[in-house]
């Protein structure tokens, strides 16, 4: 009996040793939610003569994320919960269907002694970040999620805050400073001893796409570099990066913005690859799109043209001055699309006249932009079939320590377990 116990203990220790030895010391997860395979292909073709998605092409492992089983009212919430906490549940963040609290990957990595961080180009109190630290039943309000920020206990928290009263001097910012965070809107070149970083950006920055950011704004690639600087150390790190503008661009069916946001994601990936090259044997990078937005379809004969202006950029330009219709069409990249005197041109002209002749305080070019961009995209071979999130087949890319685990097909709950294994965190009991 004693010998049997000794053999069993040796076997258990061997299994634990194998599990720990396979763990990566540094794990970086980049979420590009909203991008399906068609969005990636669109950005790849549009960037064929530019840098485009050159960094993405360097990742050697490609897995396929399968749809979650079950019907969800909020598929984006369900998939975020599945990644963060291992349970596909779309009625609350970080809780199981019975309302029990579930720790997220970030919380468990923190308990394990790793440095942890969450960086987004959007709102910290939006679903992407909330899935990793908020425990609220029901769809939480911005105020509830903001109140959870001081409880996150991460080494780096970087993003914006949505809602009223979240500007400079807001409670959340003051609270974070009292908890020992360095609160900065500027890029910090090096971390301070025994300090954590809470880098808040403005509501105005959250409202822009990357291509339209005002001069001087700190970009997401810069924020990621800053976070990796603060998190580097012998403890190892888990950094979650959310490219949130991409989902917003896809939900607006803004082809130009989707392309430029995916190019911006590729620059983010480039910053993490720079970090990876310093310690490739102990670093893992995983890129995942948890859900598709817009149901984009592209033709085989898609014209790989430059993306053109985003909807926001075009609307801003038209608001500056009343351009002739021909000049507006040229600006939109549709200068030769509509034949003079055709029914389509008459419709386009009627929409444009209605917007241009409206009083300035209510002038809105959105209907005209929707009409022109839809026709322009279809002409090029780009068709958007919707605006809502849907859980369908999407890609997982990986490079580094344990990357082969991310090959094959699996859903978001199984992806969560793969990441736990990569982090050396024990499996959650059934």
N, C-alpha and C positions, 0 to 999 in steps of 0.2 A: 504493500500500500504506500509505504514511504517512498519507494523507488518510483512508483507511478506518479506521486505528487511532484517529486523532483523533476521527472521527465516533463510533466505538464507545465511546471513553472519555467523550465528552460525553453520549452516551446513558446510559451507566452512571451517571455523576454525576447526571444528571437523575433517574433512577430512585431513586437513593439519597436525593436531596433530597426527592423526593415522599414516600418511605417515612418519612424522619425528620420531615418537616413534618406528617405525619398522626399522629405519635405523641403520646400524652398525657403530660404531665409528671407527673401524679399519677394513679395507678390504684388503685382500691379494689375488692377482690373479696370479696363476702359469700356464704358457703356456708350454705345452709339445707337440708342433706342430710336426706332422709327425708320431705320434703314434696312430694307430687304435686299435680296440679291440684285434686283433691278436697279435700285438706287446706287449700289456699289458699281455696277456695270456702267451706268450713266456717267458717274463721276470719273470712272477709269477712261472711258472713251473721250470725254470732254477734256481730260488732262493728258491725252496721248502725246501732245507736243510740249507739255509742261511737266513740272514735278509731279502733279496729279496725286496718285496714290502709290508713289514709289516706295514709301516705307511699309505700307500695307503688304506690298508684294514680297517683302523680305521675310514675312512670317511663314515658316515652313509647314505648320500644321493647320488644317482646316477641318473643323467638325460641323455637324448640322444640328441645330437646335430644333427639336420637334415641338408641335403644339402641346400645351398642357391638356390633360384629360379633364373633361367637365365643361359646363357652361358658366361663363363669367359675365356679369354685368359690366365689370371694369377689367378687361383683359390686361391692360397695362399695369394696374395695381396688383392683380394676381401674379403676374410674371415677376414684378419687382419684389413682392413678398417671397416668392419661390427662390429667387436668387439670394436675397438678403438673409432670410430666416429659415428657408427650407420647407415652407408650407405655402401652397397655392391658395390664397384666401384674398378675396377682393372687397372685403368689408371693413378692413382695419389694417394698420401697419404693425408688424411685429407681434401679432397675436395669432393663435390657432382658432379654428372654428368655434371652440367652446369659450373663447375669450381669454385663454391662458397666455401669459407673456412668453415670448420666444426671443432669445438673444440673437442679434444679427451676427454676421461674420465679423464685422468690425469690433463689436463688443467682445466676442469670444477671443479674437486675436489680441485685443487689449488685455484681457484677463490672463492670456498666455505670456504676457510681458513684451509683446511686439509694439513698436511704434505704429500709430494708426492715423489715417487722414482721409478726409472726403473733400474733393474739389469739384466745383461745378461752374459753368458759365451762366447758370440760371439762378433760380431761387433755392436757398437752403431749406426753406419751409414749403417746398413743393414735393410731390410724391417720390421723386428720385432719391432725395436725401432723407425724407421722412421714413422710408422703408428701413433705413439703417439705424435709426435711433428713436423714433416715436412709437409709443404704444397706446394707441387710441382706438376704441371700437367705433366703427362708422367712419365716414369720410371726414377726416379732421379739418378744422378750420385753420386758417393761417395763424391765428392767434395761439391756438393750442400747440401747433408745431413749433412756433417761435419760442414758446415757454419751455419746450423740451430741449432746446439747444444747450442750455447750461448743464443738462444731464448727460450730454453726449460723451463727454470726457475723452475727446480725441486730441491728439497732439497737434493736428492741423485741421482747421475748418475754414474753407475758403469758398465764397460765393456771395450772392445777394440775399435780400430779404424782401418778400412780397407783402403788400398790405399797408394799411395806414399806420403811421407812427413808427416806421422802421428805418428812419433816416439817421443821420449822425446824432449821437447822444441818446438814441432809443434805449429802452430798458435792456434789450438783449445785448447790445454792445457794452453797456455799462456793467451788466452782470458778467459778461465774459472777461472783462478786464479785472473785476474783483476776484475771479476764479484763477487768475494767474496767466491769462492769455495776453500776448502782445496783440493789440488791436491796431491794424494798419490798413490804410487804403493805398499805400505805396508799396512798391516792390522792395522787400528786404533782402539784402545780398547775402546775409549769413544769419544763422540762428543764434539766439542768446541762450546762455547756460540756464538750465532749469526753467525755461519759459516755453509756452506753447503759442501757436499762432492762430489768430482769428482774423482773417483777411476779408473784409467786407467790401463789395463793390456796389455801385449805385443802381437805383432803379432804372435810370436812363441807360446804363450799360446793358442791363438785362433786356431792354426793349429793342436793342439793335441786333442785327445779324453780324457775324464776324466781318463780312465785307463792308459793312456800313458803320463800323465803330468809329466814334469821334477820335480825333487825333489825341494821343496821350493816354488813351485807355489801355489798361493792362490786359493783354490777351490771355486766352486759356493756356496756350503753350508756355507762356511766361509764368503763369500761376503754378503749372505742374512742375516746372523746373524749380521754382521757389519751394514748393512742398517737398520735393525729393531732397533738397538741400537740408530742410529742417528735420526730415525723418531719417536720414542716413545715420547708421550707427550699428554697433555690434548686436543689438537686440533683434535686428531684422525689422521689416515693415510690411504693412498692408495698406496700400493706397487705392481708394476707389475714385475714379475720374468719371464725371458725367458730362457728356457733350449734349447738353439739353436743347440747344438752339436747333439742332437737327430735327427733333420731333416737331417743334413749332413750324419749321419750314415745310416739312412734309404735310402737316395738317392743313397748311395754307395752300398746298399744291404749288409751291413756289419753286420751280425747277432750278432757277439760277441760285437761289439760296441753299437748296439741298446740295448742289454741286460744290459751292464754296464752303459749306459747313463740313462736308466730307473731306475736302482738301484741308480744312483747318484741323479736323480730327487727325489727318495724316501727319500734320506738323506736331500735334500733341504726341502721337506715337513716336515720332522722331526724337522728341525730348526723352521719352522713356527708354528708347533704344540706346541713346547716349549713356544713360545710367546703366542699362543692361550690359553694355560693352565693358564696363569697369569690373563687373562681377558676374559673368555669364553662367558660371557653374552653380550659383546659388540664387539666381533671379529667374522669376517666371513672369511673363506678360501675357494676359488673356484679354482679348477684345471680343465683346459680345453685343449683339443687337437682340434684345429680348422680345421685341415685337415689331411688326411692320406698321407703317402708317401711310395711307393714301392709295394702297393697292396699285402701285405704279407698274405700267407695262410699256416695254420699248420694242420697237420693230427691229428685225435683223439688219435692215438697211438704215438704221439710225444715223443721222448726220452728226458727226462729232464736232459740232460748232462750239465756239466759246459760250459760256453761260449767259452773258448779257446782264442787264441790271436786275436786282431783286425787286420785288413788288414795292417794298418800302422805299428804295432808292428812286424808282420811277415816280411813285406818288409824290415824293418830296420835290423832285425836279419839276413836275407839272404844277405843283402848288406855288413854286417860286415865280413863275410867269406864265401867261397864256400863250402857249406855243400853237402854231398852225397844226392842223391835223397831220399833214405829211411829216412834219418835224417830229411830232409825238410818236408816230408809227415807226419812224427811223430810230428814234431813241429806244423804243421797245423791241427792236430787232425784227420788226415786221414790215419794213419799208416796201418790200416788193411782194408781199403776200396777197394783198387784196387788189383785184383788177378794178380800174376806174369804171364807175357806172354799174358795177355788179351789185346784186342784192346784198352780198356780204359787206361791201364797202358802204352801202347806204345805211345798213344797220350799225356799223362801226361809227360812221359819221354822226348818226342820230344819238348814240350813247355819248359820244364825245361832246356834242353840242349841249346836251342836257346837263352834263357836268360843268362845262366851261361857263355856261350862262347862269348857273345857280348862284345865289348870293354867296359871298366869300365865306361867311360863317358856317354855311351848311354845304359847301362845295365838296364833293366826294368823287374821286376818279376810280374808286374800287370796282364798280360794275363794268366800266370800260376796260380797265386793266384785266379783269377776269375774262372778259370776252376775247380780247386780243391775245392774251397769253395762252388761253385754251386753244385757240385756233393756231397760233404760232407753234405751240408744242406738238399738236397733232400733225401739223405739216412736216415737222422734223422727225416724227416717229415716236413721240412721247405722249402717253395717255394716262391720266390720273382717273381712277375709278371711284375714289372716295376720299374722305378726310379723317376717318376715325381709326384708332388703333385696332389691329387684328393680330391674333397669335397665329402665325403661319411659319413655314420653314424659314429659318434665317441662319446666318453663319456665326461660328465661333472660331477665332484665329488665336494661335498661341505660338510662343517661342520661349525656349529656356528650360529650366529644371523641371522635369516631369511633363513636358509638353505633349508627349505621346498619349497621355491620359485623356487629352481633349480631342482626339481623333474619333471618328465614328458618329453615331446618332444618339441623342439623349435629350430629355426635356430640362426645363429650368430647375426643377427640384433635384434632378440628378447632377446638374451642373453645380449646384450648391454643395452637394456631397463631394464632388471632385475637388472643389476649392478647399473644403475642409481638409481633405486628405493632403492637398498641396501645402496647406498651412501647418500640417502636423497636429490638427485638432481632432480629438476622438469623435467617432460617429455618434450622432444623437440616438438615444435608445428609442425603440418603437413604442 
